[in-house]
Amino acid sequence: MSKYRAWLLLVATNLFWAGNYVFGKYVIADITPLWTTFSRWLLALLFLFPIAYFLEKPNWKTVKKAWLSLVSMGLLGVIGYNMFLYSALEYTSSTNAALVSAINPAVIVLFSVFLLREKISRIQTSGIVLSLIGTFVIITQGNLGQLFQREYNKGDILMLAAVVIWTLYSIVGRRLTTVPPITATAVSALFATIIIAPFALAQGINVTEIGPLAVTGILYMAIFPSVFSFVFWNMSVRAIGISQAGIFLNLIPVFTALISGILGEQITATQVLGGSLVFMGVYLTTGMLDHKFAVLFANHN
């Protein structure tokens, strides 16, 4: 896969994940985080396995040998991340959750440098910093002082745990090269669904309390953030590495603002400014600059 295709897939990935933040806040009002996670991925499996079968035609003997990594991906990316994310949204606002998740690219880079020995240039480091500033401009509405004046609640701590879990999931996915990405997503989701099923059944659910908005949200999350985003993410991580893929996570607050605008909320000047900084940061970090200019920049620093 070319890096340009990987970039395009990552933009779509984070657009769908932004919708997950928007719908997630509404869904957990009617459905517990446990059942939200379980029902979302149970429905997603109906799409993932046919897609994997027809597009990748996996070697199931090879898949079987990688069972430990696939179980780990299911525990981390499917159960762990989603449970912490939806639990966080019970205690904190979407804005606060976005604030904490903004450190995700930095955490991914930190882990990948120490665990995978990936290297990043000075100009890529500048891009990371710039995109983080842009994200903070968006989620603080231009008042960066809020970053140092606020107190973090239980939801913020849960979101921080989600960030670490997602980083570990990405590292496992990066190292799993024997199983095609769509198949890896499908099988890891199957393991996760089997593991979480007894807990969901024991908790129970009252379907009469589930409104139409929650149903719509579950269907959206089962198709777009679950199927397309996870498949696109795993494909892109393998193609360009975790460090470059991780910077695209800063697009989530940008797309969240755009979705909110479509739903009737006003887009502010600070959101436009922050979004521009994020895109500039992605531009630098992914190495889209001409190589000669990048070398010149490095030599003068």
N, C-alpha and C positions, 0 to 999 in steps of 0.2 A: 504494500500500500504506500502511495506517495504521501509526503508530509502535508501536502496541500489538502488531500482528501481527509487526512486525519484531523486537520484543523477544522474543516467543514463539519465533520462528524462531532467534534467536541463542542462546536457552537450549538448544534442541534441538541446534543446531550444536556447541556446546561440550560437551554431553553425549556426542555421538558422537566428538568429538575426544579426549575423556578416555579413551574406550575404545581409541582408536588408540595412546595411550601405553601402556596396559596390555598390549594384544596385541602391540604393536611390540617390546617387550622379549623376548617369547617367540619371535616370528617370526624375528628376526635371529639367534637361536641356531641356526637351521637354514638360513636363506636370507640371502644377502648383501644389503646395503642397495640395491645396484643392481637385483637381481632382485626384491626386495621392492617397490621403486618401480615397476618395469616391469610385473610381473604384476598388481599392485594396479590400476593405471590401465588396463591392457589389458582386464581384466574390467569395470572401471567403464564403459568406452566402450559396452559392450553394453546398458547401461541409459540412459546419458546421451543418446545420439542419439535413441532412440525417444521419450523424455520430452520432449526439445526439439522434436521434430517435431510431436507431437500437442498439446502445450500452448502452444507459442509460434508454430508455423508460420513460421519465420524467412524473411526475404528473403535468399537466398544471395548475391545481388549485393552487398548491403550488407555481408554477412559477409566477402566476398572483399576488399572495400575496406579492411577493418579487420585485414587479415592480420598486419601488423607488430605491432600491439598484442596480438593473440591469440597470436602466437609468443612475445612477451615474457612474457605471462602463463603460457604453458606452461613456458618456461625457468625462470621465477622460482617460481611457485606449485606446479607439478607436479614438475619435476625438482629444482630447487635446494633448495626447502624440505624436501622429503621425503628427499633424499639426505643433507642435513646433519643432519636429525633422526635418521634411523636410524643414521647413522655416529656421532652423538653417543652414542646408546644403547649402542654397542659399548664405549665407554670410560668412561661415567659411569652412575650410577644414575638411575632415573626421577625420584627426588627432586631430584637435582642439576639435571637437565634442566628440571624444573618451576621450580626456583629461578631459573634464567636466563631462562626464557620468561615469568616474572612481570613482566619489564620491558617486555614487548611493547606493552601499552596506552600506556605512557609514550612509547615510541619512535614509535608510530603518531601520537600526539598531536603530538609534536615535529615529525615530518616533515610532517604535514598542516597544521600552523600555518605552517610556513615555505614549503612547496611549493604547498599548495592554498589558503593564506590563510584556513583555517577559524578561527573564533573560539570560545573556551570561556570560561565565566563563572567567577567565584570559587567558586561552590558546586559546579560541575562539577570544578574543580581539587581541591576538598576531597574529593569522591567518589573521584577517582583515587587520592589519597594514602591514603584510608581502605581502599579495596579492595586496594591494594598491601600495606598493613600486614596485612590479613587473610590475604592469600596467603602472606606471609612467616611468619605465625604457624603456618599449616598445615604448610608445607614444612620449617620448622625445629623443629617440635614444641614451639612456645612459647619456644624459646631464641633470641631475635633476635640475641643476641651472636654467633651462628655466622656471621652475614652479614659480620662484620668479622674473624673469626678463621680463616677457612678459606682454603685455597689452591686455585685453580682448575686443573683438569686439561685435557687435550686435548678431552675430551667437552664440557666447559663452554664452551670457546672455539667449538667447532663449533655448539653450540646458540645462542650469541650471534650467529653468522653467520646461522643459520636465522631468528632474530628480525628481523634487518635485511632479509633476503630477503622474508619474509612482508609486511613493511611496504611494500616497493616493489611487491610483487604487488598489494596492496590499493589502492595509489595508482593503478596502471595500470587496475585494474578499476573504480575510482571514476570515472575520466575516460572510460572507454569506454561511452558512452551510446547508441550506434547499434545495438548488438547485444544482444538479450535475454540476461539473465543465465545461463539454463540453456544456451542455445546457445553463449554465450561459454565456459562451463565445458567443454562437450563438445568444441568445436573446439580450444581451447587444450590440452586433454588429448590430443587426437588428434595435434596437432603434436608435443607432448612425447613421446608414445609412439613416433612415427616417428623422432624424433631419437635417442632412447635405445636403440632396438631393436638397432642394429649393435653397440653396446657390450655389451649384455646377451648377445647371441649369441656375441660373441667371448670373453666371460668364461666362458660355459657354466654348466650347473647339473646337479647329481646328484640326480634326483628320488627316488632310493631313500633319501636321507638326510633327507627331509622328513617330519616326524611329523604326526599328525592334528591336534595343537594348532596347528601352523604353518599347516596348510591351513585350519582354521577361522578363524584370525586373518586370513589373506589374504582370505577370503570376506567377513568382517566389514568389513575396511578397504576393500574394493572397493565395498561397498554403502553403508555408513553414513557414514564419514568422507569418502570420495571423492565419492559422488553427492550425498547429502542435505546434508552439511555445506558443501561447496563451493557448491552451488546456493543454499542458505539464506544463506550468508555474502555472496555477490555480490548477492542480492536485497536484503538488509538494509543493506549498505553504500550502495547507491544510494538507499535510502529515507531513511536517517537520518544518513548521513555516517560517515566513518572514525573520528572521535574517539569518538562515542557507541558505535559498534559494537565498537571495540577494547577498551573497558572490560569487555565481556562475556568476554573471553579469560581474565580472572581467575577465571572459574567453573570452568575446567579442573581446577585442583588440588582444588576442592571436590568435583566429580563423581568425580575419581579416587579420593578418599578414600571416597566412597559406594560406588563399584564394588568397591573393595578390601574394604569391610565386608561386602558381599554375598558376596564370595568367601571370607569367613571371617576376615578381619582385624578386629581390634577398633577401633571408632571412639572416639578419645580426646576428652577435654574440650577440649583445645587445638584439635582439628580442628573441633569444634562452634563454638567461639569464633571461630576464623578464618573459618569459613564464614559466620557471622552478619555479621562485618565486611565480607566481600566483598559479600554481598547488600545491605548498607546502602550500600556504596560505589556499587554499580550503581544503586541507588535514587536516590542523589543525582546521579550523573553523567548519567543518562538524562533528568533533568528531570521526574521523576514528582511532585516536590513541587508543591504549589499555587503558581502564579506569584506571587501576592501575597506569600506567605511567602518566596519566593526573593528578591524585590525587597527586602523588609524585611531579610532576612539580609545582602544586599549593602550596603544603606545603613548598616548598623551595623558594617561592616568597612571 
